[in-house]
Amino acid sequence: MIFIYRILINVILILSPLIILFRLLKKKEDLIRFKEKLSFFSKNRSKGKLIWFHGASVGEFQSIIPLLEKYEKSNKISQILITSNTLSSAKIISKIKLKKITHQFFPIDNNLIVKKFINYWKPSLALFIDSEIWPNMLINLDKEKIPTILLNARITKKSYNRWIKFKNFSKLIYNKFILCLSSNKKTVYYLKKLGAKNIKYFGNLKYSQSENEKIEISNQTIKFISKRTTLCASSTHNSEEKFFGIVHKNLKKKYKNLLTVIIPRHIDRKEHIRDELSNLNLKIHMHEPKTKIKQDTDIYLVNSFGKTKSFYSLIKNVFLGGSLVNHGGQNPLEAVRYNCNILHGPYVSNFEEIYKFLSKKKISKKISNLNQTMNILNKLLASKKSQKNIKSKINSIGQKILKKTIHEIDLILNKI
């Protein structure tokens, strides 16, 4: 199976100039830095011990910021390499003001390219976040005797069903991890079946949070929002923006000064979203700090990265997207920390245990259609209540998970 996989990767490598050109035109690649994916590096390797974190995109890195802050202070670590696949994640990582961090794009999983990557960076420890499984990279890390951890592991049923069809191949790959720290109980079961070893479950690392959270929003925007009745649809996917545009139109019959803030998961869709909502005769304001917001604005469309916390600090009723469509939902904990009431659709398998916890605490409510959404929001907007005292409970859970996670990583680091 590894032979077939390598053939497929080589075909992708041959086609990569066309793929990269297409992605450049779609503004999904950096015009200069895309070469990093071919192991042409733009940064230097420092002397001393280097630890390497790899995650696919934004959400994965938000969950490990407390770990990055911890190892930034460690005298034993001279450099922290972070790799990711997406342009959006690179922009978020660039805002993490830690001196030891170096960001590069993850290389194409071709055997020769990953060997070049490993020989250049020579990591002392590699940590793959969530469900990032790259066979050639893992095999070569194992050959170089570089310990590798699967951190905050999350295996979906769909992913498991794909892997289990090739049981011998899955065992070959998953047993390359010397430690798997699972984010949920279901993943523990899947990892065992797929051949992983040394599996531990402490909880989802996303319960922990950064020590240095900053609110980045203009005074003009703060003043504008504070004068309006507001709701927020965050991390939205295609069709969810239109749904909340219709919700807005209906609610505005009762709440004349209603403002809906929409924060799409992928901001490259902003023009499509603007046009779709304009077709509903809604007045749209694109998030521009220096542009005056018109008083008749219906929808405030956030078209830049890293602003969600700022809006959660101002708005107390938040819908988390990727849940009305069959995507699996987005992490609600960031909004909960700001005492927000949470709404979500029926598809939340990515964070099933977290949503069960929030539902039990009566913090989150599930919606599935327009009438139900209208009824719930009518009650929430009328009461103006927000959640209280939940932040400290979540932080307490997060600190326990973080402490145990650091302990396990340190046990391995201390042997290197």
C-alpha positions as MATLAB code, in Angstrom:
seq = 'MIFIYRILINVILILSPLIILFRLLKKKEDLIRFKEKLSFFSKNRSKGKLIWFHGASVGEFQSIIPLLEKYEKSNKISQILITSNTLSSAKIISKIKLKKITHQFFPIDNNLIVKKFINYWKPSLALFIDSEIWPNMLINLDKEKIPTILLNARITKKSYNRWIKFKNFSKLIYNKFILCLSSNKKTVYYLKKLGAKNIKYFGNLKYSQSENEKIEISNQTIKFISKRTTLCASSTHNSEEKFFGIVHKNLKKKYKNLLTVIIPRHIDRKEHIRDELSNLNLKIHMHEPKTKIKQDTDIYLVNSFGKTKSFYSLIKNVFLGGSLVNHGGQNPLEAVRYNCNILHGPYVSNFEEIYKFLSKKKISKKISNLNQTMNILNKLLASKKSQKNIKSKINSIGQKILKKTIHEIDLILNKI';
ca = [
       0.000    0.000    0.000;
       2.852    2.420    0.753;
       4.121    1.764   -2.795;
       0.752    2.797   -4.284;
       0.605    5.828   -1.976;
       4.038    6.968   -3.166;
       3.009    6.622   -6.802;
      -0.050    8.816   -6.148;
       2.058   11.420   -4.321;
       4.528   11.472   -7.227;
       1.660   12.104   -9.651;
       0.564   15.030   -7.435;
       4.162   16.301   -7.427;
       4.269   16.236  -11.241;
       0.998   18.178  -11.329;
       2.046   20.524   -8.494;
       3.074   23.464  -10.776;
      -0.469   23.561  -12.183;
      -2.053   23.051   -8.753;
       0.064   25.810   -7.187;
      -0.627   28.183  -10.101;
      -4.368   27.619   -9.696;
      -4.100   28.210   -5.936;
      -2.031   31.369   -6.510;
      -4.746   32.731   -8.798;
      -7.316   31.904   -6.102;
      -5.076   33.695   -3.555;
      -4.718   30.505   -1.511;
      -0.917   30.432   -1.784;
       1.841   32.897   -0.960;
       3.519   34.110   -4.167;
       6.984   33.804   -2.629;
       6.658   31.238    0.134;
       4.888   28.443   -1.792;
       8.407   27.041   -2.513;
       8.560   25.923    1.116;
       6.154   23.133    0.143;
       8.946   21.779   -2.044;
      11.470   22.077    0.816;
      13.083   25.315   -0.344;
      13.232   27.031    3.018;
      12.881   30.750    3.749;
      14.145   30.613    7.366;
      17.251   29.264    9.057;
      17.587   26.501   11.581;
      18.973   27.746   14.912;
      21.576   25.882   16.950;
      20.284   23.733   19.797;
      17.148   21.690   20.447;
      14.206   22.259   18.080;
      10.655   21.010   18.639;
       8.246   20.904   15.742;
       4.446   21.302   15.763;
       2.393   20.586   12.647;
      -1.292   21.324   12.165;
      -3.500   21.804    9.132;
      -5.080   25.184    9.831;
      -6.189   27.905   12.235;
      -8.162   25.921   14.834;
      -5.350   23.486   15.548;
      -2.887   26.260   16.394;
      -5.268   28.172   18.614;
      -5.467   25.044   20.762;
      -1.687   24.797   21.260;
      -0.841   28.446   21.998;
      -0.530   27.653   25.750;
       2.013   24.940   24.858;
       3.943   27.363   22.641;
       4.004   29.912   25.463;
       5.320   27.269   27.840;
       8.173   26.121   25.571;
       9.019   29.718   24.667;
      10.126   30.067   28.304;
      12.076   26.785   28.362;
      15.872   27.097   28.431;
      16.138   23.617   26.915;
      14.375   24.634   23.675;
      16.166   27.005   21.295;
      13.656   27.001   18.415;
       9.998   26.099   17.846;
       9.166   25.170   14.267;
       5.525   25.415   13.226;
       4.281   24.069    9.915;
       0.815   24.352    8.418;
      -0.915   23.881    5.073;
      -2.991   27.026    4.626;
      -2.397   30.713    4.025;
      -4.940   31.619    6.717;
      -3.032   29.644    9.353;
       0.229   31.365    8.344;
      -1.400   34.764    8.935;
      -2.676   33.713   12.372;
       0.695   32.266   13.363;
       2.436   35.499   12.313;
       0.456   37.260   15.064;
       1.870   34.996   17.785;
       4.588   37.197   19.251;
       6.995   34.559   20.516;
      10.675   34.910   19.624;
      11.459   31.208   19.247;
       8.728   30.508   16.678;
       9.592   29.910   13.024;
       6.799   29.185   10.559;
       7.136   27.218    7.326;
       4.574   25.581    5.067;
       4.360   21.797    5.360;
       6.135   20.053    2.473;
       4.438   17.845   -0.098;
       4.565   14.312    1.314;
       6.950   13.052   -1.341;
       9.674   10.752   -0.011;
      12.645   12.821   -1.244;
      11.083   16.156   -0.253;
      10.320   15.067    3.316;
      13.849   13.637    3.695;
      15.234   17.030    2.707;
      12.892   18.691    5.220;
      13.978   16.412    8.082;
      17.693   16.731    7.252;
      17.451   20.522    7.252;
      15.378   21.075   10.409;
      16.547   18.050   12.411;
      13.710   18.219   14.977;
      14.310   16.718   18.403;
      10.576   16.030   18.741;
       7.682   16.191   16.246;
       4.078   16.788   17.309;
       1.254   16.318   14.798;
      -1.997   18.014   15.864;
      -5.532   16.652   15.501;
      -5.707   14.312   12.491;
      -2.651   15.220   10.449;
      -1.348   11.879    9.161;
       1.322   11.957    6.434;
       2.777    8.484    5.757;
       6.096    9.394    4.103;
       6.894   11.977    6.746;
       6.061    9.609    9.607;
       8.059    6.730    8.114;
      11.125    8.930    7.636;
      10.875   10.460   11.101;
      10.808    6.931   12.473;
      13.875    5.953   10.412;
      15.759    8.939   11.863;
      14.627    7.880   15.355;
      12.865   11.221   15.921;
      10.072   10.710   18.501;
       6.663   11.683   17.154;
       3.477   12.478   19.095;
      -0.112   12.691   17.851;
      -1.410   15.613   19.877;
      -5.087   16.290   20.682;
      -5.896   13.469   18.272;
      -9.291   13.445   16.578;
     -10.360   10.626   14.275;
     -13.819   10.964   12.728;
     -15.956    7.962   11.864;
     -15.574    8.804    8.169;
     -11.785    8.929    8.475;
     -11.705    5.718   10.518;
     -13.800    3.877    7.920;
     -11.317    4.903    5.216;
      -8.239    3.821    7.199;
      -9.657    0.505    8.447;
     -10.063   -0.724    4.856;
      -6.252   -0.879    4.770;
      -5.631   -2.324    8.216;
      -2.000   -3.358    7.681;
      -1.166    0.045    6.202;
      -2.914    1.880    9.038;
      -0.977   -0.163   11.614;
       2.294    0.604    9.792;
       1.560    4.345    9.988;
      -0.177    4.768   13.340;
       2.359    2.781   15.328;
       5.031    5.302   14.292;
       3.644    7.586   17.009;
       5.337    6.886   20.327;
       2.437    8.616   22.095;
      -1.148    9.477   21.088;
      -2.988   12.010   23.253;
      -6.659   11.756   22.297;
      -9.109   14.668   22.364;
     -12.160   12.423   22.896;
     -13.148    8.909   23.974;
     -14.345    7.825   20.541;
     -10.919    8.573   19.080;
      -9.303    6.353   21.737;
     -11.325    3.411   20.366;
     -10.503    4.276   16.741;
      -6.766    4.666   17.456;
      -6.611    1.223   19.102;
      -8.330   -0.370   16.094;
      -5.968    1.415   13.686;
      -2.870    0.071   15.419;
      -1.710    3.018   17.508;
       0.159    2.362   20.748;
       0.524    4.243   24.041;
      -2.850    6.041   23.800;
      -3.862    8.400   26.603;
      -6.969   10.515   27.111;
      -7.017   13.614   29.330;
      -9.616   15.664   27.436;
      -9.668   18.166   24.606;
      -6.722   20.574   24.684;
      -9.053   23.250   23.320;
     -10.378   23.722   26.863;
      -7.075   25.463   27.639;
      -6.406   29.029   26.544;
      -3.641   31.521   25.913;
      -2.365   33.634   28.784;
      -2.059   36.643   26.478;
      -5.404   37.222   24.783;
      -5.806   40.609   23.122;
      -8.912   42.407   21.900;
      -8.211   43.904   18.485;
     -11.106   46.083   17.384;
     -11.470   49.802   16.717;
     -13.245   52.164   19.129;
     -15.574   53.140   16.278;
     -16.716   49.538   15.892;
     -17.094   49.040   19.648;
     -19.294   52.139   19.932;
     -21.368   51.152   16.906;
     -22.042   47.610   18.138;
     -22.764   48.694   21.722;
     -25.677   50.824   20.496;
     -27.307   47.985   18.580;
     -29.177   44.775   19.369;
     -26.691   42.230   18.083;
     -26.153   38.603   17.237;
     -23.165   36.861   15.672;
     -22.868   33.991   13.195;
     -19.268   32.777   13.441;
     -17.150   30.297   11.462;
     -19.946   30.035    8.927;
     -19.888   27.824    5.854;
     -21.695   28.103    2.543;
     -25.503   28.535    2.903;
     -25.272   29.404    6.622;
     -24.724   33.107    5.876;
     -27.879   33.233    3.768;
     -29.796   31.408    6.508;
     -28.822   34.083    9.024;
     -29.558   36.801    6.504;
     -33.147   35.490    6.441;
     -33.140   35.214   10.252;
     -32.040   38.854   10.414;
     -34.820   40.024    8.094;
     -37.433   38.270   10.224;
     -36.063   39.444   13.570;
     -35.747   43.024   12.336;
     -39.527   43.299   12.260;
     -39.369   43.270   16.059;
     -35.839   44.617   16.706;
     -35.524   47.678   14.466;
     -31.889   48.338   15.408;
     -30.756   44.732   14.918;
     -27.191   44.128   13.711;
     -25.911   40.711   12.642;
     -22.146   40.174   12.609;
     -21.040   37.390   10.263;
     -17.545   35.895   10.529;
     -17.095   33.353    7.702;
     -14.789   30.379    8.188;
     -13.099   31.138    4.869;
     -12.788   34.848    4.157;
     -11.950   34.272    0.485;
     -15.735   33.805    0.098;
     -16.439   37.379    1.249;
     -17.544   38.744   -2.145;
     -19.903   35.823   -2.704;
     -21.383   36.280    0.784;
     -21.775   40.036    0.280;
     -23.588   39.522   -3.033;
     -25.795   36.759   -1.613;
     -26.886   38.930    1.325;
     -27.307   42.034   -0.838;
     -29.780   40.029   -2.929;
     -31.888   39.794    0.241;
     -31.973   43.631    0.259;
     -29.729   43.778    3.312;
     -27.226   46.593    3.830;
     -23.714   45.158    4.160;
     -20.662   46.694    5.790;
     -17.329   45.005    5.093;
     -15.004   45.112    8.102;
     -12.617   48.003    7.409;
     -11.269   49.761   10.537;
     -10.957   53.156    8.805;
     -14.276   53.064    6.950;
     -17.254   54.756    8.577;
     -20.087   52.355    9.363;
     -23.442   53.510    8.020;
     -26.276   53.659   10.523;
     -28.592   51.554    8.347;
     -26.129   48.626    8.263;
     -27.844   45.243    8.651;
     -24.883   42.889    8.299;
     -21.356   43.554    9.531;
     -19.216   41.142    7.469;
     -15.813   40.396    8.980;
     -13.310   39.844    6.183;
     -10.040   39.464    8.099;
      -8.424   36.798   10.289;
      -8.062   36.690   14.057;
     -11.004   38.912   15.038;
     -13.430   36.420   16.569;
     -12.422   37.032   20.200;
     -12.931   40.767   19.749;
     -16.510   40.294   18.581;
     -17.298   37.650   21.212;
     -16.310   40.197   23.860;
     -19.081   42.495   22.568;
     -21.852   40.135   21.433;
     -23.545   37.652   23.749;
     -25.563   35.489   21.332;
     -23.366   33.483   18.970;
     -24.120   30.825   16.365;
     -21.206   28.469   15.601;
     -21.138   27.448   11.955;
     -20.247   24.294   10.099;
     -23.157   22.769   12.000;
     -26.213   23.476    9.833;
     -24.274   21.829    7.004;
     -22.736   18.379    7.369;
     -19.251   19.593    8.267;
     -19.001   18.555   11.919;
     -19.177   21.948   13.616;
     -16.610   24.393   14.982;
     -15.114   24.828   18.434;
     -17.511   26.849   20.667;
     -15.216   27.236   23.697;
     -13.677   30.522   22.592;
     -17.130   32.153   22.550;
     -18.142   30.505   25.844;
     -15.137   32.102   27.584;
     -16.719   35.468   26.842;
     -19.983   34.369   28.495;
     -21.816   33.989   25.195;
     -24.998   31.984   24.665;
     -24.255   29.375   21.998;
     -26.449   28.222   19.108;
     -25.471   25.385   16.789;
     -26.951   23.102   14.174;
     -27.341   19.307   14.369;
     -23.938   18.470   12.834;
     -21.371   18.825   15.619;
     -19.514   15.504   15.529;
     -16.110   17.247   15.562;
     -16.812   18.560   19.071;
     -19.510   16.173   20.266;
     -18.244   15.856   23.855;
     -17.809   19.620   24.250;
     -21.331   20.341   23.002;
     -22.761   17.695   25.352;
     -20.985   19.441   28.230;
     -22.352   22.851   27.176;
     -25.864   21.502   26.676;
     -25.808   19.939   30.154;
     -24.827   23.347   31.562;
     -27.658   24.954   29.511;
     -25.185   27.132   27.654;
     -25.793   25.827   24.133;
     -28.984   25.273   22.155;
     -29.425   23.183   19.023;
     -31.280   24.661   16.044;
     -32.392   22.916   12.884;
     -34.859   25.211   11.101;
     -35.878   28.844   10.715;
     -38.881   28.881   13.076;
     -36.972   27.198   15.890;
     -34.058   29.624   15.455;
     -36.415   32.603   15.510;
     -38.095   31.409   18.728;
     -34.800   30.824   20.537;
     -33.270   34.134   19.444;
     -36.434   36.045   20.310;
     -36.145   34.788   23.891;
     -32.403   35.435   24.103;
     -32.559   38.938   22.642;
     -35.525   39.863   24.817;
     -33.874   38.658   28.035;
     -30.396   40.053   27.228;
     -28.972   37.409   29.544;
     -25.504   35.989   29.062;
     -23.750   33.083   30.702;
     -21.996   33.688   34.023;
     -19.178   31.965   35.866;
     -18.571   29.431   33.097;
     -15.167   30.846   32.111;
     -13.544   29.832   35.396;
     -14.927   26.271   35.115;
     -13.653   25.884   31.554;
     -10.269   27.345   32.522;
     -10.045   24.882   35.409;
     -10.732   21.944   33.068;
      -8.283   23.356   30.524;
      -5.478   23.801   33.039;
      -5.778   20.172   34.188;
      -5.645   18.918   30.589;
      -2.747   21.250   29.774;
      -0.750   20.221   32.840;
      -1.096   16.504   32.058;
      -0.264   17.109   28.373;
       2.899   19.052   29.230;
       3.934   16.334   31.685;
       3.700   13.660   28.970;
       5.626   15.761   26.434;
       8.309   16.624   29.000;
       8.826   12.942   29.834;
       9.845   12.410   26.207;
      11.829   15.650   25.875;
      13.870   14.843   28.975;
      15.063   11.594   27.343;
      16.309   13.338   24.200;
];
